[in-house]
Amino acid sequence: MWNRDSAPKPEPAKADAASASSLPPERRVVAWVGKSVIFRGDLISSEDMTIDGRVEGTIDVRDHHLTIGPNGNIAADVSASSMTVFGKVLGSVVSKDKVDIRVGASVEGGVQCRTLAIQEGAYFCGKVTMGEGQRPAQPAKPELVVATGI
């Protein structure tokens, strides 16, 4: 008769460093916010990012490229190294390099960048500040005008 105690017991699986290092790399190329996502708050990324959903608050992709997809609906102040817009942006945009507003896109707010490209068929309403040393956008202060009679 067979004795359970004398049967060989299988060894527990051991996790070794070789098997852990052979994991496949991440398949995505950039961070992505899908079109069904609604995000409220401060969104910070240390890699390129594509947003195709709704974001309200602030977006900081300061040293990387940001793409606002055709379904993207942004109500935020945005900071990115460079930016391409296919969707809608309402808020200030600060870019170290280039802002590219494509056909069908809509941007309403101040834009600070080194280079601005607006395709025919895109909508833009706001103030543009271009040059090497950008500062954060500040509201214009009204000047005091004194009228004197002649």
Protein Blocks (a to p, Z undefined) as FASTA:
>chain_A
ZZfklpccdddddddfklmmmpccdfbfbdcddfkbccedjdddfbdcddfbdcehjddd
fkbccdddfkbccddddddfbdcdfbdcedddddfkbccddehiacedddddfbdcddeh
iaceddddedjbdcddddddddddddddZZ
